[in-house]
Amino acid sequence: MKMKRNTTMLFCGILGAMLLMSCRMFQISESTAKEAFGDRAGALVVIECLSGRTTTYQPDVAKIPLPPCSTFKIVNALVGLETGILTSPDEQFYRWDGVERSIPAWNRDLSLREAFQASCVPAFQSLARQIGPERMQYWIDRID
């Protein structure tokens, strides 16, 4: 349960940072960030696109390396689309393997849209295996 809560908080933090990133200049005060986080531990890094300047709330926390977890599903899906393994958000791409999992939405065949909505780890693991490590690395190396 704690891992799920931490993952949720990490995802919310990343999503919040993505929403705050903009190519126009703006300022975010430490008090605003502190108020937004409340009593939750976390960090916020705002990147000013034009200059590349960063503003970091809780820089010591921001330096802690963490796995990308569910955020990598975005990259995984994009690589699947680029390689032609995925062709449509509504076309079935994941065939359920029959293994009953604790999340009911994972226990059936899924389209990309449905897999995202359910955050279906087995579907994206299957996609990554179809892509393969060399091809995945090729596309990851091209992310700027």
N, C-alpha and C positions, 0 to 999 in steps of 0.2 A: 504494500500500500504506500509506504514511504517513497519507494522508487517511482511509482506512478505519479505521486504528488510532485516529486522533484522534476520528473520529466515534463509534467504539465506546466510547472512554473518556468522551466527552461524554455519550453516552446512559447509560452506567453511572453517571456522576455525577449526572445528572438523575434517573434511576430511584432511586438511593440517597437523594437529597434528598427525593423524593416519599414514599419509604417511611418516612423519618424524620419527616416532617411529621405532626403530631398535634394534636388540640385539647386535649390535656392537657399540662401543663407538664413539661418535662424539661430536663436540661442535657447538653451534649456538650462535652467538654474538648478543647482544642487538641491535646493529646497523643493522644487517641483518634482525632481526624480525621487527624492526621499519620501515625499507625500504619495507618489504613485506606487512605490514599492511597499509602503507601510512597514509592517514587521517582517516581511518576507526578505530572505537573503537573495541577493541577485546583483547583477551589474547591467549597465546600459552603456553602449558605445554608439555615439552618433557620428556619422561620417558626412562631412560636407563634400559633396560630389565634385564641385568645381575646383576646390583647392586641395582636397584630400585631407584637410585638417580634421582631427578627431577630438571629441570631447567625451570623457569617460567618467561615469559615476561608479564608484567603488572599483578603482583600477586594480586593486589587489585581487578582488574576486574575478574580474574580467581576465586576469592572466592565468587562471586555472584552466588547464586543457580539459575539455569534456568531449565525449563522442557526439556526433551530430544527431544520433537517434532518429526520430521521425522526420526531422527536417531534411534528411538525406533522401526521403521518398520523392521529393521534388526533383532532385538530380537524377535519381534512378528512373523516374518517369520520363524526364526529358531525354535521357540517353535511349530509353526504350523507343521513344518517338523518332529520334534521329536515326536509329538503326533500322527502323521499320518493324520492329517486334511488336510495337503498339501502333495501331492505325487510327483509333478513334476512342474518345473517352467513354463511349457507350457500348463498344464491342467487348464481349467477354474475352478476357486474357488469362484469367486465373481459373484453373480447374481444381476444385477442392479435392484434396488427397484422401478424404474420408476420415481423417484424424479429428476426433471431437476436441475442440478447444473451449476454453472457459468463456470466450466471447462469442455468443451465438451468431453474430453477423459474419464471423470468419468461417463458419461451417457450411459454405455453399460456394458455387461458382460465382465469380465477380467480374464486373467491368472495371476499368480504371477509375471511373467516377465513384463506383460503389466501394472499391478498395480504399480510395482516399477517404471517403466518408466514414468508413469503419476503421480506418488506420490499421489495415490488415497486414500485419507483419509477415505472415507466411506468403501472401501474394507478392509482396515486394522482394522477399527473399528468393522466391521462384523467378521473378523477373531478373534479378541480379544474376542468378545462375544461368539464365538464358543468354544474357548479355555476355557473361564471361569476364574473368578478371583482366585480361589484356585489353579487350575492347572498352571495358569500363574505365580503365586507367587512361586510355587514349583520350576519352572524352573529358575525364576529370582534369587532365593536364591542360585542356583548352579553356577551362573556366577562368575568366579574368576577374 
